[in-house]
Amino acid sequence: MLIAITDPDDLQIEAYRVVRERDLLGRQHRFIAEGEVVLRVLLQQPRFEVESLLLSESRVESLGDLIGLLSPGTPVYIANRQVMDAIVGFPIHRGILAVAKSPVLPPVDVLLASLPEEALVVGMIGLANHDNVGGIFRNAAAFGVNAVLLDQETCDPLYRKAIRVSVGGALVVPFTRAPSVDALVHALTEASFEVIALSPSGEETLSKVQPSRRTALLLGAEGPGLPQDLLARTRTVSIPMSGGFDSLNVATSSGIALHHLTQGNNG
């Protein structure tokens, strides 16, 4: 269903209006995906229902194969660049947006119970930066992480910018939220995961860690890091630094740690 849009105030494209402002306010169980790479990933994930596309008219021909993957009757709105920019509220250089439904998140114990006997999980605690969350999901997808657990303070990985930074990884790796940090750690322990907390003050260095059959890597926000009471009751691990630096960007740290843990599993 190719539908031409010539009026930025057309009610048919209400879901796409002032994208940045509505990103911050929420979309009532929906999210925006942006760009061709992300759209290709999205359309391969059966747990997401794409409700519509908004495309720049210059992109329609090159995206014919993707349009063909949509469910019958899914509207594809077409606009010229000026109209599209007016709809979303800023220059949309990629010319590709989609609205999809957010999935219902399972309880933490249910998600963990669905994982294989050998599994690697990432837990994010207090991460409010969308770039970091997106970067961690990108690393999680790249290194075959089975699931990601989020506490209540961590930002939504389906925020448009987080999805874009993750290069679609936030759409690939299953995730859910725990009601509290204690509940998150308790669920991991009950599911027989060894819980490793990554911290500049970690008592062990990462190179000495041999991954278990089931391993969970906990990551905290830059600056405050993981809560002290959590560090006091988990296995703490650090990445050695030189030159007076005491920490790396958390997304970078996650990539280093996940590479080590997956190489250990493979070796």
C-alpha angles and dihedrals in degrees: 000000000000108000121186115222117199100159118066088208094057107135091220090075097042091123090064098048119121092352099189096051093047091046087066095044098046132244106243098262095327134103140197122240119197133199137019098273092052092044091053090052092045094053090054093057111086093195091071125072114208109214100185147336130228112201137178107243089239091063100050099088095048092049097052093116092053094047086054090059093060121104112263111274096022105144118239110197117205125199138161117253095262094051092044092051090050091051098050096035100238138051105289099204097179091054093212128106132158134188116215136171119256112237123243106260115233122227112271094248092051093052092047091048090056094058124099122261090260108049143155120209132184122210121200118201123188096345107155098163113098093203091056093045090049092047092051092050089050090054091044091055092045094052098041100251109181098214144351124221121203130196121221094265097055114100124249112279088207092064106122095245093046091053091048094049090047089054086229095314090122087062094049107046114068114239142175141173129253120215090234143355090257091052090049094053092041092053091050092049092048089051090054097253121151104229116219119187115204111216139148086237094052116145094222131046118240094239090065095054119104111196119240127226086266116026131176121195115203120205129190135196121280110263104018094038120185119342114271093234089055092050089050092061103037138064105270122210133183137195108230116241135195136204097040097299114134102187148014131224105286094238090051090047091051091054093051093047095045092049090053094046095048094045087053091052091050094047 
